Each structure stands twice: as structure tokens, then as C-alpha cells.
């Protein structure tokens, strides 16, 4: 177990072939709603790049994702040439990088966030693996922050007042369930609203943990059905529901 966790500390292995031996919260949506997308390559998006850069700047004060270019939009010649030269799918605009740096300053200057970041024995980007149900399907997770008492995840959002409602759509409930099981600690979310810098600290309710468990169970059912036992042909996948 220790060797596996140590190997998963490297993002190359965590997100690569080795890491694909384990399910993760990022697989939830595909397995439940569109199994065709399970383990399919994903193009890097601006929200992912933006979020990764913000996370890393908060935790480590540096990020490989902070590379930026002075361009008004992504349609200019200078931006397109930078993409060709770098081989990357997307690069931050300078104004976006500046916004991230400003958000990091606002986030880390908040006394309630500082209290968390200054916690004794704090650790950043900690991987773990384990089982969620009796199906013996291994899951992985990499926590942003681990303390003696809690596991924390850093989030950015467009509207802080909508974070609780949107958390279900973004599967933060299943993330909370998975991480609380992996690390044997309750989970909290440290959130900043983009544009305003409003800060929120959200605990996970019993209802959210329950919803997360049901999602994990549903994802495992689909995983076993289509990819392990192959009880059904993926072409026959049908989504049922009510309107």
C-alpha cells in the first residue's frame, strides 16, 4: 500500500496508466451518465487550467500552469503562435494569470483560511487508495490538504451563494464521501468566488455524504456491468428517468 501511495504522488502515475487501475471521483459522471466517456482522453479546459494554477499557487507558491501570454484574446496571432511553439492545448492570458495571483493573495489573507493553512502537521496533495463498498473495487484520491482533524479541498466558484446547490452537479458530494473514507476524516471545502474574492468554508452534511455514497454505488454498478463482468453491451446503454 505504501509503495502504491508513493507512486501516486507523481501526477504522471496518478493520472496515467498506473492510476487508471483505480476509480476516482472524476470517473463518477462518465460511469453514471455516459459510460462511453469512461477513461477517454480529456482535452485540457480553461477552468481546469485556472483551477490547477490557483490550487498550486495557494499550496506551494508556484505552478507550472501559470505560464501566460500578453494577448487580449485566444484568437490573436501571437496567442496561436505561442500554442504552436509550446505544444500545449491552452495557455493562460496575462489578465487571467493576474486574476489568479490576486485571488491567491485575497484567499491567503483571509484569517479563517490562514488558520487552516497554518495548522500544525498540515500536508498538501496527499494521495490514498481504498475501497468504498463491499464490491472490492479500488478507488484513489489526492487530497489538497490534510490536517489531524479534517481533509480539505480548495474550490473556485462563480457564485458563492450557489455553491451548496451546484456541489451536487459537480459531484462534490461523492468527492466528500470518497475522501472521508480514504482519509478517515470529515471533509470541508475552502471556496473563493471568482471576480469578488468572497470566501466560504463549507462542511459536508450527512445528506451530502449519503448522496455521495449512492453515486459511488451507482458508478460501481455501471463499472462492473460494462467493464468488468461485461454483462451488457455498451451500445445498449440507456439512461432512464422522469421529467
Secondary structure, DSSP 8 states (H G I E B T S, - for coil): -HHHHHHHTSHHHHSSTTGGGSB-GGGHHHHHH-GGGTT------HHHHHHHHHHHHHHHS--GGG-EE--SSTTSHHHHHHHHHH--S--EEHHHHHHHHHHHHHHHHSHHHHHHHT-TT-EEEEEEEEESSTT--EEEEEEEEE-SSEEEEEEEES-GGGHHHHHHHTTHHHHHHHHHHHHTSEEEEEEEETTT--EEEEE--HHHHHHHHHHHHHHHHHHIIIIIS--S-GGG-------
